[in-house]
């Protein structure tokens, strides 16, 4: 392993007005250590340690936008209210003091299942306050009513307010969680969006809600304040889901989002090394996104681990070095610009530094038990 050339990971990159020292991104990971939704000193220290460990850009765990139905867990952080925003200000200041950069992930779960590490996903039973495009949780499971257009507009405004607050607090950009079957993604997916108004229709038409979110944010933040957009094919409701079967369909889906003002696309897939379209070459989802939009992209998916997300949630352990050489090859080829690291950074706050120094033997393997505390 010591002969792997990792220099490609440590080239600087500019994203609009943001200069990053390397290509390593801390992936957003829900940790639920913010009682009452307020991130405390322990949360600030958690992120600071990753900045000290050499991560180029930290994307925080998902934080609830200021809408009454955004949250499904009181221990995950809010991005509204004086108490929570004061907590986030401490996070920003600590990360900047360590020389890092950081963006919050803005999140609304919509009509979603609640994550539970021990039991995968425990379905909510009270949907009376939840909002969603069509009241459909997953295929054939109608549990509520469609969100009214006026309420959808209120959610859009809440995203914009959260982004404006992020810039005011000193964050270096924002990421929108448009993946994994949460609210924005519920508008994308035909199985959960059966609307006949302006927020429904074909695949391109179903991007309208997200497009309006991005435009509303762009109207509230500075021109050089980066907006990152995370999307996926897979859903928590269906790990095998595929919204987009061809490069042409992906291009049509991405174009309205790019035109609306997305600066960086964060393409989430469970295994970064897999080609996205069978018989269409080696590019993964981030690679195709970069090729089709010309925008910088972040790839992600079980980097440095033996097992993917589902395996580790049910008790698998991740290895230390898996496919790092393949990752380097893909980045040297120019497939995508940055790589997001998740569980390996839970086990190793200094993962980036260890890889840069090629101290692979010092990297601890990930295990599920590490989720029990914030280290």
N, C-alpha and C positions, 0 to 999 in steps of 0.2 A: 504493500500500500504506500510506502514512503516515496515511491517513484512517481506517484500521480502528480501531475503538474496542475496546481490549483490556481495559477495566476489569473486565469480567465474570470474567476469568481470575484476577484479583487480589483478589477478595473473600475474607475469612477464612472458615473453616469449622471447626466443632467435631465431632470424632468421638469420642464418649464423653468420656473425660478428656483427649483430645488436641486441642490447639488448633493449627490450621494457618493460616499467614498468607495462603495463596493456594490455588488449585485445581489447581496443576501438580504432577504426580507424576513422579518418575523411574521409568520402567518397568524391571523386572528384565531384565538382559541378561547372559548368560553370557559372561565374558571370559577365563577360564582363565589367569589370571596369579598363581595361588597355588600354587607348587610344593609338592608333598606335601600339598596341601589347606590350607595355612596362609596366610591373608592377611597380607601384609607392609606395610611403611610405604608402598610405592607404591600399594597398594590403598586404604589409609586416605586418602592424599593425593588419589586419584582421586575418592572420594566427597566428600571435603571441598570440592574445587573445585566440585562441583555444588551443594552447600549454599551456598557463597559466591556462586554464580551465581544464587541466588534460587529454587531448587526448593522447593516447599512441603513435600513428603514424598518421601524417597528410599526406594524398595524395592530391596533389594540383588539382585544376581545370585543364582540359586538356590544354596543351601548344603545339603550332604548331612546328613540326619538321622542319628543314631547307630544305624545298622543296617548289617550287613555287606554287603548287596547294594544299598545306596542309590545308589552312585556308578557312573558309567561313564567318569570322567576324573579322573586324579590331580592335574591342574592346576586343577580347579575347587575352590572352598573347601569344607572340612568345617564342620559346626556341632557338633562334638564333639571331645573331647581337649583337654588343658590348653593345648597349643601353639596350636591353632586358635582356641580361645576367647579366649586372650590377644590374638591378632591381631584378633579381632572387637572386643574391648574397646577397642583402640586406634582402630579405625574409628569406634565409637560416640563416643568422647571427642573425636576430631577433628571429626566432624560437629556435635556439640553445641557445641564451641568456636566453630564458624562460624555458630552460630545456627540450625542445621538440625534436622530430625527424620528418623528412620530406622527402618525395619522390615526384618528379614531375610526373604527368601523361603525357606521350608523345603521341601525337595525330596527326592523319591525317584523314580528313573527307572523302577523296575519292569523290565518286559521291553521295553526301548526301544532304538532305534537311537542311535548315537553321533553328535552333531553334528560336521560337518566343513565349514568355510566354503568350502573349495576344491571339494569334491565333493558339496555338499549334505549327504546323510546316508549314512554308511558303515555298513552293517549289521554288528552284532556277530556273531561266529561261535561264541563260547563262551557258552552260556546255562546252564551247569551250576550257577552260583551265583545266577542271577537269580530273582526272585520275581514273580509276577503272578497275577491272578484265576484264569485258566484255562490258562496256558501258551501263549496265542495271541498272536503278535506283531501280526498284522493279518489281514485276511479270508483264511481258508483256509491260514494259515501257523502250524501247530502246532509249537512248538520246545521246549516244556518241559512240566512238570507243574503243576497248580494249587497255589497256596500253601495249606498246612494252616491250619485255623482258629487253632491255637495260635500259629503264626508270624505270622499276620495280627494277632493281638492284641499280639504283641511289636512289630510295626511301629507300631501305634497308640500304644503306650507310648513308643516312640522319638520320635514326633512331639511328644508331651506333654512329654517331657524337654527336647527342643530348645526348645520354647516357654518353659518355665520358666527355662531357661538364658538365653534372650534377655531376659526381664524382669530377671533377676538382673544381667546385664551392663549394663543401662541402656537397652536398645532401647525405642522408643516404641510398639511393637506388633509383630505378626508377620503375614506373609502365607503362606498355604498354596497350593502350586502344585497345583491340581486341574484343570489344562488340558493341551491339546496332546498328549494320548496318553501321558502319563507315568502313574505307578502309580495315583494316585487316579482319574484319568480312565479308566484301563483298567477299573476297577470300574464306572464309569458307562456305558461304551459296550457295547452288546449284542454287537458283533463280537468283543470281547475278554473279555467276561464271560459265560460259559455255565454258571455255577455253579447248583446246585440247593439249596444250604444258605442260611443267613441272609444271606449276602453276595451272593446272586444273585436272579433273578426278573425282575419287570417294571421299568420305568424308575425308579419310585419306590423299589422294593425295592433296586435297585442303588446307591442313595445311602447305604445303611446303613454301609458302611465309612467313607465321608467323615464321616457324622454321628457315628460313634463317635470319629473323630479329633478333631472339633471339641469334642465333649463332654469328652473326656479332657484337652484343652488348657484348656478353661474351668475344669476342676476344679483345675488347677495354677497358674493365673495370676490376677491381681487382676481384680475385676469390671469396672474401667474400663480394662483393658488391651485395646486393639482387636485383634480377629481379622479379618483380611481374607482373602477366599477368591477365588482366581482360577479361572475356568472358561472353557471355549470350546466351540463346536460343532466347529470344525476340529481335525484331528489331524496330527501330523507324518507319520503313516502314510497319511493321506488328507486332503488340503487341502479337498476338497469335502464332507467328512462333515457330516451334520446329525443330531444325536441327537433334536432337539426341533423338530417341524414346525409347532406352533401355540402361541399364547399360553397356552392351557390346559395344554398339556404342559409348557411352561416353568414355569408357576406351580406345578404339581404337583412338579416337580423341585426347585425352589428352596425350597419351604415347609419340608421337613424340615431343610435346612441352616440356614435362618433360625431355626427353632425351637431348633436345637441350640446356637445362640449366635454365628453369624456376624454381625459388626457392619457390615461393608462388603463388597460384591461387586465384584470386578474382572472385568468382562466382556470377554474378549479376542476381537476380531475383526480380520481382516486389513485392512479398510477401514472406518474409523469412520463414514463418511458414508452407508453403505448401510442401508436399512431391513431389519429382521431377518425380517419375515414379509410375503410378497408379498400386496398387496391389503389390508393391515391398518394402513395409515398409515405415517408417516415414522419412527417410533421405531426406533433401532438396538438392539442386544442389551442394552447398559447401560440404555437408556431403558425398554425393556420390564421389565427386572429391577427398576428403581426403582419403576415403576408397580405391579408385581405384589407386591412385598415391602414397600415403604415404607422400605427400607433405603438409605442412601447408596450410590452406585455410582461406579465409575471406568470410563471408557471408554478405548479405546486402538485404534490401528490406522492406521499410516502418516501420523501427524500431521506436516504440514509437508514432506512428501516427494512426489515425482512417482511413485514406484514403491512397491509393497508389499514385504513381507518376502521372498517368493520371488524377485521380480525383483532385489532388491538383493543377495541371496546369490549370484546367478549373474552379478553384475558390473554391474548397473544402478546409476546414481547418483540420489540423491534431490535434488529441488529445495528451494528455501528457504521458499517461502511457500504451497505448495499447500493450498487449501481452509481456510486459517486463518479467513477470513470466514465460511465455512459452520460451522466449529467454534464460533465465537462465537455465531452465530445459534442453534445447537442448545442451547448452554448458557444463553443468555438465555431461551430457551423453557422451560427447566427440565427438559430431557430427562434429564440426568445431572448429577452434582455435581462430578466431577473428571475431568481428562484426563491420561493417562499419555503421556509423551514418551520415545521410545526412541532411535533412531539419530540424530535431530537433536541430542540431548544428547551423543552421542559426538563429533560434529563441533564442538559448541559448549557447553562447560561452563556458559557464561553465557547460554544460550538464553533462560531465563526473564527475566533482566534486560534483554536486548536487546529482547524482545517488549514488556515493560512500558514501556520507553523508546521503543518504536516505531522502533528503529534496525534496520529490516529489511535494509538494505543491508549491514550488518556481519555478517549471519548466513552462515556458511560452509555450502556444500552438503555433504551426506554422500557419502562414497564408501567402497567396500569396503576400500581400502588403509588406512583409519584403524583397522581392527581389528588391525593388526600391532603396535600398541603401546598402552600405557595412558597416555592423556594427560588 
